[in-house]
Amino acid sequence: LERVIGDLLDLARLDGGAGALRWQAVPVESLFGRVAARHERECRERTITLAAAIEPGAEIAIGDPDRLEQALQNLAANALRATPAGGRIDLRAELAPEGVRLSVRDSGPGIPTEHLPFIFDRFYKIDASRAGAAGGSGLGLSIVKAIVERHGGRIAASRAPGAGTLMEITLPS
């Protein structure tokens, strides 16, 4: 209950524009490094490969380093829950026409296509029977979307058959 209340408060602050973002140049390598470090133990225990790639020109994102990390940590945690033992999670940064695109791709079963339009809605869960620590509050992706939108960016999710889920954050330069 405390976690849900905390998530709701955080989402309300983001939606309401409260709390100024600390705008700065953020090295993507350090963002990806902190994400990898946080999930290293679980990846090792479940023999999941977590790899990162940064294309030339995408080494720096502009934004609040703490909020960008929060968004990526959330996406990586979701990817980890969806990825079976022996699977793979890829963090990628690439130059996009609009700015920098940061993506998280997992090798899990993928989000069913009929759910994709709703996954960023508050409290939406693909499997409503999931609850507690394993299932989350249903607010994580709403928080990610709010963070990305506060940065003037956009987020998209897609599914490729047999390729898991791809979450892409595009941030303006």
C-alpha positions as CSV (number, residue, x, y, z in Angstrom):
1,L,0.0,0.0,0.0
2,E,2.9,2.4,0.8
3,R,4.5,1.7,-2.6
4,V,1.2,2.4,-4.4
5,I,0.6,5.6,-2.5
6,G,4.2,6.6,-3.2
7,D,3.8,5.9,-6.9
8,L,0.5,7.8,-7.0
9,L,2.1,10.8,-5.4
10,D,5.1,10.7,-7.8
11,L,2.7,10.5,-10.7
12,A,0.6,13.4,-9.4
13,R,3.8,15.5,-9.1
14,L,4.9,14.6,-12.6
15,D,1.4,15.2,-14.1
16,G,1.0,18.5,-12.2
17,G,4.4,19.8,-13.3
18,A,5.6,20.0,-9.7
19,G,9.3,19.6,-9.0
20,A,11.6,21.2,-11.5
21,L,13.7,19.0,-13.7
22,R,17.5,19.4,-13.4
23,W,18.3,19.8,-17.1
24,Q,21.8,18.8,-18.1
25,A,23.7,16.7,-20.5
26,V,23.5,13.1,-19.3
27,P,26.0,10.5,-20.5
28,V,23.9,7.5,-21.7
29,E,26.8,5.2,-20.8
30,S,26.4,6.1,-17.1
31,L,22.6,5.7,-17.3
32,F,22.9,2.2,-18.8
33,G,25.7,1.3,-16.4
34,R,23.5,2.1,-13.4
35,V,20.6,0.1,-14.8
36,A,22.9,-2.9,-15.5
37,A,24.5,-2.6,-12.0
38,R,21.1,-2.6,-10.3
39,H,19.9,-5.8,-12.1
40,E,23.3,-7.6,-12.3
41,R,22.6,-10.1,-9.5
42,E,19.2,-11.2,-10.8
43,C,20.5,-11.4,-14.4
44,R,23.4,-13.6,-13.2
45,E,21.1,-15.8,-11.1
46,R,18.7,-16.3,-14.0
47,T,21.4,-16.4,-16.7
48,I,19.9,-13.5,-18.5
49,T,22.3,-11.5,-20.7
50,L,21.9,-7.7,-20.3
51,A,23.7,-5.9,-23.1
52,A,24.1,-2.2,-23.9
53,A,24.9,-0.5,-27.2
54,I,25.3,3.2,-27.9
55,E,25.5,4.4,-31.5
56,P,27.7,7.3,-32.4
57,G,25.9,10.6,-31.9
58,A,23.7,9.1,-29.1
59,E,26.2,9.3,-26.3
60,I,24.4,12.2,-24.6
61,A,20.7,12.7,-23.6
62,I,19.4,16.1,-22.4
63,G,17.3,15.9,-19.3
64,D,17.1,15.2,-15.6
65,P,19.6,12.4,-14.9
66,D,17.6,11.0,-11.9
67,R,14.2,11.0,-13.7
68,L,15.7,9.5,-16.9
69,E,17.3,6.8,-14.8
70,Q,14.0,6.2,-13.0
71,A,12.3,5.6,-16.4
72,L,15.0,3.3,-17.6
73,Q,15.1,1.3,-14.3
74,N,11.4,0.8,-14.5
75,L,11.5,-0.4,-18.1
76,A,14.4,-2.7,-17.3
77,A,12.6,-4.2,-14.3
78,N,9.6,-4.9,-16.4
79,A,11.8,-6.5,-19.1
80,L,13.5,-8.6,-16.5
81,R,10.1,-9.8,-15.2
82,A,9.1,-10.8,-18.7
83,T,12.4,-12.4,-19.8
84,P,12.7,-16.2,-19.2
85,A,15.9,-17.7,-17.8
86,G,18.6,-17.8,-20.4
87,G,17.0,-14.8,-22.2
88,R,18.3,-11.4,-23.2
89,I,17.6,-7.7,-22.5
90,D,19.1,-5.1,-24.8
91,L,19.6,-1.4,-23.9
92,R,20.2,0.7,-26.9
93,A,20.8,4.4,-27.7
94,E,20.6,5.7,-31.2
95,L,20.3,9.0,-33.0
96,A,16.8,9.7,-34.2
97,P,15.6,12.6,-36.3
98,E,14.0,14.2,-33.2
99,G,16.9,13.6,-30.9
100,V,18.1,10.5,-29.0
101,R,16.2,7.2,-28.8
102,L,16.7,5.0,-25.8
103,S,15.3,1.5,-26.0
104,V,14.8,-1.5,-23.8
105,R,14.1,-4.8,-25.6
106,D,13.5,-8.2,-24.0
107,S,13.3,-11.7,-25.3
108,G,10.2,-12.6,-23.4
109,P,6.9,-13.6,-24.9
110,G,6.0,-10.0,-25.8
111,I,3.0,-7.9,-24.8
112,P,-0.2,-9.2,-26.6
113,T,-1.1,-6.8,-29.4
114,E,-4.5,-6.1,-28.1
115,H,-3.0,-4.7,-24.8
116,L,-0.4,-2.3,-26.4
117,P,-2.8,0.7,-26.6
118,F,-3.5,0.5,-22.9
119,I,-0.2,-0.3,-21.2
120,F,0.6,3.3,-20.3
121,D,-2.8,3.8,-18.6
122,R,-2.8,4.1,-14.8
123,F,-3.5,0.7,-13.0
124,Y,-3.6,-1.2,-16.3
125,K,-2.3,-4.7,-16.0
126,I,-2.1,-7.3,-18.8
127,D,-2.8,-10.0,-16.3
128,A,-5.1,-8.6,-13.6
129,S,-4.5,-11.6,-11.4
130,R,-0.9,-10.5,-10.8
131,A,-0.5,-8.6,-7.5
132,G,2.1,-7.8,-4.9
133,A,5.8,-7.5,-5.5
134,A,5.9,-9.6,-8.6
135,G,2.9,-7.9,-10.2
136,G,3.5,-4.2,-9.3
137,S,0.9,-1.5,-8.9
138,G,0.1,-0.9,-12.5
139,L,1.5,2.6,-12.3
140,G,5.1,2.0,-13.5
141,L,4.6,2.6,-17.2
142,S,2.3,5.6,-16.4
143,I,5.2,7.1,-14.4
144,V,7.6,6.4,-17.3
145,K,5.3,8.1,-19.7
146,A,4.9,11.1,-17.4
147,I,8.7,11.4,-17.1
148,V,9.2,11.2,-20.8
149,E,6.5,13.7,-21.6
150,R,7.9,16.2,-19.0
151,H,11.1,16.0,-21.0
152,G,9.2,16.8,-24.2
153,G,9.6,13.3,-25.5
154,R,7.5,10.4,-26.4
155,I,7.4,6.7,-25.5
156,A,6.2,3.8,-27.7
157,A,5.8,0.1,-27.2
158,S,5.8,-2.6,-29.8
159,R,5.9,-6.3,-30.2
160,A,7.6,-8.5,-32.8
161,P,6.6,-12.1,-33.0
162,G,9.1,-14.2,-31.1
163,A,11.2,-11.1,-30.3
164,G,9.6,-9.9,-27.0
165,T,8.7,-6.3,-26.2
166,L,10.5,-3.2,-27.4
167,M,10.0,0.0,-25.4
168,E,11.4,3.2,-27.1
169,I,11.8,6.6,-25.5
170,T,12.6,9.4,-27.9
171,L,14.0,12.6,-26.3
172,P,14.5,15.9,-28.1
173,S,18.0,17.2,-28.6
